[in-house]
Structures are given as structure tokens and as C-alpha cells.
Amino acid sequence: MKAKYKHTNIIARDWRSLAKFYQEVFGCEFVPPERDLQGEWLARGTGVSNAHFTGGHLRLPGHREGGPTLEIYQYMENKPKPPTAANREGIMHLAFEVDDIDRATADVLNHGGTKVGDITSSEVKGVGILTFVYLADPEGNIIELQTWK
């Protein structure tokens, strides 16, 4: 089997607002068209009765056309999620390598994000010195910012 990574999906309370956050903070680029999907095919594929969602894809920074995207959708009827926690089972965070972790942290916080952990550095044997921090986007999804030396 041959595989190619395509996207990571976030289900948002307000997809436009969350997309704007990722565009402004990380430079993600909107990839048209906007999506408005519904129908029996979608309900069957997602396992959600009467599935209907809107949203779009954002090209991740550092990737060209056709590269992986962040897919942000908003169902007409979302289920609430539990509080943010770094040790919750399942997909836990999105990671972005940044050149200035202090400035990137300030950008996240200034755009409605919240602090989850503190900026920390440690040597990872055989790899280098990692400086990282966990933050959350405005909807509580965890973001890791990291810098390597």
C-alpha cells in the first residue's frame, strides 16, 4: 500500500473564527472552496445522523500546493468536548516549529489562545536542545510550539 498524509481535522464551535486564528498566528493559507456538505452519503460515512457541516481547509505553513492541510469544520449540531488536558487519550496536539518561541507564544495569547504549560528547555539525546510550550487555541485545542538547537 502506498499512502500520503492529507489533513488533520478540527471540529470547531465557530470554524471561521478558528480558521482566522490559524491564518493570523501561523500564516496558514485558505484553500478554496469553502465546504457546505450534507446528505445521506455524509451521514453514512461519518456515522452521524443528518450530518451537515461547513468549513474549509488551510494549507499548513512550510508546504506547497497539494501539501497537507488543517481541515476545520463546524457541524450544524456539534457535541461538546471535555476540558483541555494534555494527558487525554486520542490525538492531543498540533505542533509548529517556530523561530522565536517567546514571540509565537505572545501571538497565540494575543489572538485568544490560552496557556497550558510553561516554556521549557531540555536536551534530547542524539537530537539537540528542545525548547517547547503547550498552549491552546481559542477553542481549547492544544498547540505545541517548539524550537530546536
C-alpha positions as MATLAB code, in Angstrom:
seq = 'MKAKYKHTNIIARDWRSLAKFYQEVFGCEFVPPERDLQGEWLARGTGVSNAHFTGGHLRLPGHREGGPTLEIYQYMENKPKPPTAANREGIMHLAFEVDDIDRATADVLNHGGTKVGDITSSEVKGVGILTFVYLADPEGNIIELQTWK';
ca = [
       0.000    0.000    0.000;
       1.165    3.500   -0.826;
      -0.053    6.318    1.452;
       0.183   10.107    1.533;
      -0.745   12.237    4.551;
      -3.555   14.665    3.606;
      -5.018   16.573    6.564;
      -5.785   16.878   10.244;
      -9.381   17.760   11.141;
     -10.646   20.002   13.926;
     -14.357   20.251   14.668;
     -14.922   23.848   15.748;
     -17.647   25.773   17.538;
     -17.019   28.612   15.036;
     -14.994   27.408   12.066;
     -14.434   30.869   10.552;
     -13.091   32.307   13.790;
     -10.803   29.331   14.389;
      -9.542   29.418   10.781;
      -8.770   33.126   11.197;
      -6.728   32.313   14.327;
      -4.555   29.786   12.434;
      -4.184   32.176    9.481;
      -3.165   35.149   11.620;
      -0.933   33.351   14.114;
       0.760   30.696   11.950;
       0.332   32.001    8.398;
      -1.871   29.118    7.250;
      -3.468   29.844    3.863;
      -7.117   29.184    2.983;
      -7.504   26.616    0.184;
     -10.779   27.176   -1.694;
     -13.543   26.224   -1.932;
     -15.475   26.681    1.287;
     -17.300   23.443    2.088;
     -21.011   23.000    2.873;
     -21.575   19.265    2.953;
     -24.646   17.216    3.828;
     -26.637   14.218    2.704;
     -27.102   10.529    3.283;
     -23.602    9.797    1.934;
     -22.085   12.027    4.627;
     -24.253   10.545    7.393;
     -23.188    7.024    6.324;
     -19.513    7.929    6.100;
     -19.327    9.818    9.411;
     -21.804    7.732   11.400;
     -23.587   10.986   12.375;
     -27.346   11.089   11.660;
     -28.330   14.027    9.445;
     -24.674   15.078    9.188;
     -24.256   18.591    7.845;
     -21.143   20.698    8.237;
     -19.451   23.766    6.824;
     -15.814   24.717    6.822;
     -12.640   24.688    4.844;
      -9.019   23.676    4.512;
      -5.935   25.680    5.457;
      -2.560   24.933    3.893;
      -0.051   24.378    6.666;
       2.984   26.682    6.811;
       6.058   25.378    5.029;
       4.052   23.335    2.497;
       3.237   23.984   -1.140;
       0.057   23.477   -3.134;
      -1.130   19.899   -2.715;
       0.552   19.605    0.709;
      -1.197   18.623    3.931;
      -3.895   20.863    5.334;
      -5.679   21.670    8.544;
      -9.348   20.894    7.898;
     -11.662   22.949   10.106;
     -15.354   22.035   10.058;
     -18.347   23.011   12.099;
     -21.295   20.621   12.299;
     -24.779   22.093   12.427;
     -25.034   20.118   15.687;
     -21.705   19.683   17.498;
     -21.220   17.566   20.607;
     -19.371   19.432   23.385;
     -15.868   18.311   24.264;
     -14.360   17.799   27.707;
     -11.947   20.358   29.185;
      -8.470   20.684   27.657;
      -5.917   18.271   29.126;
      -2.508   17.243   27.791;
      -2.960   13.652   29.021;
      -6.348   12.993   27.373;
      -6.374    9.895   25.148;
      -6.559   10.396   21.404;
      -4.949   12.965   19.139;
      -3.592   15.515   21.567;
      -1.910   18.434   19.828;
      -0.759   20.179   16.685;
       2.943   21.099   16.673;
       4.515   24.088   14.941;
       8.265   24.717   14.795;
       8.886   28.448   15.277;
      11.986   30.626   15.149;
      11.062   32.769   18.194;
       9.120   30.843   20.822;
       8.538   33.885   23.052;
       7.052   35.923   20.185;
       4.991   32.965   18.910;
       3.643   32.367   22.427;
       2.670   36.038   22.707;
       0.954   35.852   19.278;
      -1.119   32.839   20.348;
      -2.139   34.533   23.604;
      -2.863   37.875   21.887;
      -5.170   36.098   19.417;
      -7.325   34.454   22.089;
      -5.264   31.379   22.907;
      -4.548   30.269   26.469;
      -1.582   28.932   28.394;
      -1.466   25.186   29.167;
       2.179   24.832   30.272;
       5.362   26.856   30.630;
       8.174   27.374   28.124;
      10.699   24.664   28.945;
      14.048   23.513   27.507;
      15.787   20.157   27.714;
      18.374   18.190   25.800;
      17.000   15.292   23.788;
      19.979   12.951   23.449;
      21.066   12.478   19.869;
      18.710   15.191   18.581;
      19.546   18.516   20.227;
      18.086   21.011   22.659;
      14.323   21.294   22.518;
      12.515   24.371   23.778;
       8.747   23.940   23.788;
       5.465   25.069   25.297;
       1.893   23.797   25.219;
      -0.805   26.389   24.579;
      -4.437   26.093   23.491;
      -6.182   27.778   20.566;
      -9.344   29.818   21.287;
     -11.440   26.611   21.289;
      -9.165   24.659   23.642;
      -7.250   22.517   21.104;
      -3.663   22.075   22.276;
      -0.837   23.554   20.199;
       2.815   22.770   20.819;
       5.310   25.444   19.831;
       8.872   24.171   19.532;
      12.375   25.351   18.663;
      15.443   23.128   18.235;
      19.125   23.974   18.661;
];
